[in-house]
Amino acid sequence: MIQALNSAMDIMMTRDPNVVVLGEDVGYFGGVFRVTDGLQRKYGEHRVLDTPIAEGAIVAAAIGMGVNGLRPVAEIQFADYIYPACDQIFSELARLRYRSAGEFWAPVTIRTPCGGGIRGGQTHSQSPEAIFTHVCGIKVVMPSNPYDAKGLLIAAIEDDDPVVFLEPKRVYNGPFDGNPNKASVSWSEHARGEVPDGYYTVPIGKADIVRAGSQVTIVTYGTMVYVCQAAAESIGLDAEILDVRSMVPLDIDTITASVSKTGRCVIAHEATLFSGFGAELSASIQEACFWKLEAPILRVAGWDTPYPHAFEWEYFPGQARVAGALKTVMEWR
Amino acid sequence: MPRRSRLHTPKPHSRPGEKPDFSYLETSPAGAVPRPDVNARVRDIGNLATDLVRVLDDEHRAVGPWHPHLEVAELQIGLKHMLLTRVFDDRMQRTQRQGKITFYMRSLGEEAVSVAQAMALRPGDMLFPSYRNQGLYMVRGRPLVDLMCQLLSNTSDMCKGRQLPVMYHWAAGRIFSISGNLATQFPQAVGWAMAAAIKGEDDIAVSWLGEGSSAEADFHYAMLFAAVYQAPVILNVVNNQWAISTFQGFAGGEQRSFAARGPGYGIAGIRVDGNDFLAVYAVTQWAAERARRGAGPTLIEHVTYRGAAHSTSDDPARYRPKDDYEKWPLGDPVERLKKHLIALGEWSEERHAALTAELDAQVVAAWKEAVTHGTLGEGPRLNPDTMFEDIFKDVPPRLVRQREQMRSEQT
């Protein structure tokens, strides 16, 4: 996935001289997760800028650059560090087109690694996607595999609207089924690990049917796609698994069509439960599918606690939590 | 000597009912501060951040090395733009009091900042203003009717009814959209300037904020990025002494000048008499040339005074002496330029009164036209459908559905 994201930026920097990359450690070093590796060598210090440790300034500068005709891709090193930039994202980036009635806008992409399962503790593991979905004017995207990562990132960079692009870092190097004791699997074994060399896009706003099924619909995204697959398999369920991919805009039609078919739905995300994006999904599905539902919609999520360093796997919504919810939904009378 | 720690709470020198006291204000005589080469190293010009650059002396003569030697016609144009700003402000304040607009902010006493600076810059330079920079619009020639339609949120409102009055924008005139969240424009201007340098263009960015908002992180972000990348930008702190009811000591102005923050970051800092049109013009010209030839950014502190209330929503008599502004030691920018022109034999009280009347008539005529595009109370009104536009470039299906629902509520 790291190479796929790198390739997306590489291709866009070649195609469009206005694409610039900025962030902490992204230049000479190539990023703490190596996602921008080699870009500064290839495109120079004026197009791949190392920045001071000032997330608010990174986003603010990206806005100014965007207003002046560039197409900036800003990296926030960890999603947990994005909060100082939130005023610039919420009040400025998201609102500029609106408040100036379309005269000013900034096509900024903000890439940021999110999620846990990497022994990151409570300041390197968060999944803050729901916060951004609550702000009108920003698109919010989270790919779960290398193919989507590249296609969605190219689409995000080309998009004239701002995009917060969340990268689930637990699956940077391979899919992860939620079992930390199993040997890690590389993307080369996975169908969606195959990434074309050249330019292509995956449209923002389209959910992906990862697996077709008939008994229950699992609506999920990011790392949880693989956990949910494994959990359904472990209890022998024919589940239809949807990867949301884009939270804003949300492909609600694909989701409700699936739930209308199966009559049962479990929503899973790694982020904390309360006011998580699952709440929005659950409400929207219920409004559209009420008469088709055979059971309440259940949500599986991280506990409403910070992500603790020592109890990472007790916190993480692993296969057992997902399987528990699936059983409850299937056995509902 | 007390041997205990202590907490200092800044206090203004005078409060309502007391005599105005500006003994805290450090000034320099007109003409006394040297004008360094625009390529000077920051470490060699530290005095500019604590001295006060002034050109107009007490006899209304222009003196010293910062004298910009403008043509008389230029000076008269500057006076006219400042007067227009003031007349416009007065009229709009009155319309607010009559309930015709919801809110207004005057720039009384600070007109030289926007007018002299806009005149010293090039038309291609990008301006990132705060909410008290209406003089920029006067200099760059935005029709008054357009500004008034914004204040009225009417059918011709440039903001389509989305912004509070005075939050103008003008892409064609290269003036950025004003945000109600203070100081956010400062680091954005730096980003704009960085992009200009990346593209190899020689337009510069210029931004303004009040000394109160210099407390925000965005001020420091802007200073840091401007210094690190030596961005072609001019950053202005308009120190008008008051942030609503809070005097400048609470923004950190008691211990050190705001301009002195420049050298702290490795940026040239200049403290200028913000009510001296010629001095403001001269330091802006210096900073613009410095930025344009790659010699680095400049922080300018304009020492001025907010003559009016913060906005139509507060009453300054509740927190400062009523006659504070009259006693302000640096005087009034319009009066000072007027007297300078009179001293040059190029202006008179009669011409001044005639010009004021002429500008007032212009403003009144513009208002008559503006209200034909609608007022808050009377139509025509903007189509409320427009509220769903420009959130994204295209209106997404979810907002199409909400728009339908809103329409159904109207019938």
Chai-1 contact restraints between the chains, C-beta under 6 A:
chainA,res_idxA,chainB,res_idxB,connection_type,confidence,min_distance_angstrom,max_distance_angstrom,comment,restraint_id
A,H46,B,I198,contact,1.0,0.0,6.0,A-B,restraint_1
A,P52,B,L224,contact,1.0,0.0,6.0,A-B,restraint_2
A,P52,B,V228,contact,1.0,0.0,6.0,A-B,restraint_3
A,A54,B,Y221,contact,1.0,0.0,6.0,A-B,restraint_4
A,G56,B,A217,contact,1.0,0.0,6.0,A-B,restraint_5
A,G56,B,Y221,contact,1.0,0.0,6.0,A-B,restraint_6
A,A57,B,P187,contact,1.0,0.0,6.0,A-B,restraint_7
A,A57,B,Y221,contact,1.0,0.0,6.0,A-B,restraint_8
A,A57,B,F225,contact,1.0,0.0,6.0,A-B,restraint_9
A,A60,B,P187,contact,1.0,0.0,6.0,A-B,restraint_10
A,A60,B,Q188,contact,1.0,0.0,6.0,A-B,restraint_11
A,A60,B,Y221,contact,1.0,0.0,6.0,A-B,restraint_12
A,A61,B,G191,contact,1.0,0.0,6.0,A-B,restraint_13
A,A61,B,F225,contact,1.0,0.0,6.0,A-B,restraint_14
A,I63,B,Q188,contact,1.0,0.0,6.0,A-B,restraint_15
A,G64,B,Q188,contact,1.0,0.0,6.0,A-B,restraint_16
A,G64,B,G191,contact,1.0,0.0,6.0,A-B,restraint_17
A,G64,B,W192,contact,1.0,0.0,6.0,A-B,restraint_18
A,M65,B,G191,contact,1.0,0.0,6.0,A-B,restraint_19
A,M65,B,A195,contact,1.0,0.0,6.0,A-B,restraint_20
A,V67,B,W192,contact,1.0,0.0,6.0,A-B,restraint_21
A,N68,B,W192,contact,1.0,0.0,6.0,A-B,restraint_22
A,N68,B,A195,contact,1.0,0.0,6.0,A-B,restraint_23
A,L70,B,A195,contact,1.0,0.0,6.0,A-B,restraint_24
A,S91,B,N181,contact,1.0,0.0,6.0,A-B,restraint_25
A,E92,B,T184,contact,1.0,0.0,6.0,A-B,restraint_26
A,R97,B,D390,contact,1.0,0.0,6.0,A-B,restraint_27
A,Y98,B,R162,contact,1.0,0.0,6.0,A-B,restraint_28
A,Y98,B,D390,contact,1.0,0.0,6.0,A-B,restraint_29
A,Y98,B,I391,contact,1.0,0.0,6.0,A-B,restraint_30
A,R99,B,R162,contact,1.0,0.0,6.0,A-B,restraint_31
A,R99,B,Q163,contact,1.0,0.0,6.0,A-B,restraint_32
A,R99,B,S177,contact,1.0,0.0,6.0,A-B,restraint_33
A,S100,B,H169,contact,1.0,0.0,6.0,A-B,restraint_34
A,S100,B,S177,contact,1.0,0.0,6.0,A-B,restraint_35
A,A101,B,C159,contact,1.0,0.0,6.0,A-B,restraint_36
A,A101,B,K160,contact,1.0,0.0,6.0,A-B,restraint_37
A,A101,B,D390,contact,1.0,0.0,6.0,A-B,restraint_38
A,G102,B,D390,contact,1.0,0.0,6.0,A-B,restraint_39
A,E103,B,H169,contact,1.0,0.0,6.0,A-B,restraint_40
A,E103,B,A171,contact,1.0,0.0,6.0,A-B,restraint_41
A,F104,B,S177,contact,1.0,0.0,6.0,A-B,restraint_42
A,C136,B,I391,contact,1.0,0.0,6.0,A-B,restraint_43
A,G137,B,I391,contact,1.0,0.0,6.0,A-B,restraint_44
A,D160,B,K393,contact,1.0,0.0,6.0,A-B,restraint_45
A,D161,B,F392,contact,1.0,0.0,6.0,A-B,restraint_46
A,D161,B,K393,contact,1.0,0.0,6.0,A-B,restraint_47
A,P249,B,P396,contact,1.0,0.0,6.0,A-B,restraint_48
